[in-house]
């Protein structure tokens, strides 16, 4: 559909035609404004000064002909449709005009109906192009506005996230110091009450368990702060993994009330790895705590350490409630706690950060952490850590097998 008005330009050196064509258009297209020019040079002045919805030009004109004018129009007004008038039998010129970018051509003698119909199509095409360009500019402006809003919002979120990380780090540090003092004083009091044979030892044990849970929460917050801010530094050294695992099991049993039943299966050979002992201890203790938390009281936990090709494999297996298969993909995500799993033993207090932190620590050691589980059959969490290169097997088949495992 044409808009209420349209502007066209007719270029021809035939003055009779310049009078006849506008009159024909006035009768059939009253909403069209017509400008005329008897030369290409004069037409170019008008085209530079004004936007036209269509241009009609004779091909054969003295000086600059219609084909040369078409080239200039394409340079000045690339989207303005141009119709060229050709003499009868000038098919080669018509083909040349279309190849040069002409919208259509009109043959002499001019058929008024065909001329009006072709001109109407050209005007509609141009006006639609203008609408499309206008909408495109509007969309580009809207997209730019959205981009700015997104950038502003992103900056706000980054600032808020940085403030959150700073607060967590500060709060964790501030809580850790008095908590350590409270823990030390409680342990001292515990020893004195035992020496004195006091019955208050039972109440003190409950207090120590509460302090231990708070300590776990604070350490998780501190670890997540280090991870999120990229400050989780590893201080690796050569470590006897068998001794480390046994000492952690002993520590976990001593610090739990009631003490869990833990079966330890450590390979006879000495297995050494380059690890940050404190961070790997954090991982193993977390896996032990999870095994105890989601298993019935006095249900045994199995810990194993073995060497598999160029990997050190530490596994913690429980006989607890297990994890539904649909929840396994999210188990190592931050703040994730399986909604369908209830705590079986001990406190349910926690942020859902333990497995996420363990995953981050193991991966920063170049290792992998994996879980196998099904409801009612317990879970097996396995940590695979790379062994030092000088201790790794040299057999090519064993190397290929270990790479597949990683």
C-alpha positions, 0 to 999 in steps of 0.5 A: 500500500502506498502512503498518502503521497509520493514524489517522483521525477520524470527526466526526458528531453522531449518537452511534449512527453514531459507535459503528457506524462504528468497529466496522465499521472494526475488523473490516475494517481492524484496523490503523486507529486511530479517533478520534471527535468529535460536533462540529466544534469538538471535531474541530478541537481534535483536528486541531490536536493530531494528524496524521490520514491521513483525516477523515470528517465528516457535512455536516449538523451543528448549529453548524459544518457539514461544509462549514465544517469542510472549510474549516478542515481545508484551512487546518490540514491541507491534504494530509489527505483529507476524506470527507463524509457526505451524506444521500440526494438531497443532490447539490448538497451533494456537488458543493459539497463536492468543489469545496471540496476534499473527497476523496470523499463517502459517501451515507446509508444508508452502504454499508459496503463502499464506505465502507471502500474509499473510506477505504482509498484516502484513507489510501493517498493521504495516506501516499503524499503524505507519502512524496513530501514526505519524499523531496522534503525529503531531495532538497532537503537532498541538493541543498543539501549538493551545492551547498555542496560545489560551492561549496567546491570552486569556491572551492578551484579559484578559489584554486588558479587565482589561485595558479597565475596569481600563480606564472606571473606571478612566474616569468615576470618572474623569468626575463625579467630574467636571460634578457635579460641572457644575450641581450645578453651573447651578442649582444656575444660574437657581435660580438667573435667575428666581429671576431676571425674565430673559428670558435666563431661557429657554436656561438654561433649555436646558443646564440642560437637556444636563448635565442630559444626560451626568450624566446618561451616566457617571453613566452608565459607572461607574456602568458597571465598578463596575459590570465588576470588581466585585466591585458592593457592595450593602448597603441594609437597610429596606426601605418603597418601597411606599415612595421610588417609589413616591419620584422617580416619583416626581424626574423624573417629576421634572427633565423632560422637558416637564414633563411626565404624570405619574399615580401612583398606590401604595398599601395602605399597607406599603411594606418594603424591604431590598434594596440598595435604591440608586441602586434600585432607579437607576433601577426605574429611568431607567425604567421611562426614557425608558418608556418616551423615547419610548412613544409619548410625553404626553403619560401616564406612569403607575407605580404600587407597590403591594405585591404578596405573599413574593414579592414586585412587581414594574411595569412600563407600557407605551403606546409606540411603544413596542418591537418586540418578536424576540428582547425580548431575547436580551433586557437585554444584555450589549450594546444592543439597539433594532435596529427596535425601534426609540426614540419617546421623548427626546434624543437618546443618550445612550450606551445600558447599562441601562437595563443590569445594571438594570438586574444586580442590581435586580439579586444581590438583589435576585430578577427578572426583566421581560418585556412583550411587543408587537409592538404598544401595549407598554411595561410593565417592572416588578421588583420582589424583595424578602420581608424580611423573617419576613414579608413573608406569612407563609401559605404553599400554598402562599409560593409555589406560590411565589417560582413559580413566582421567 
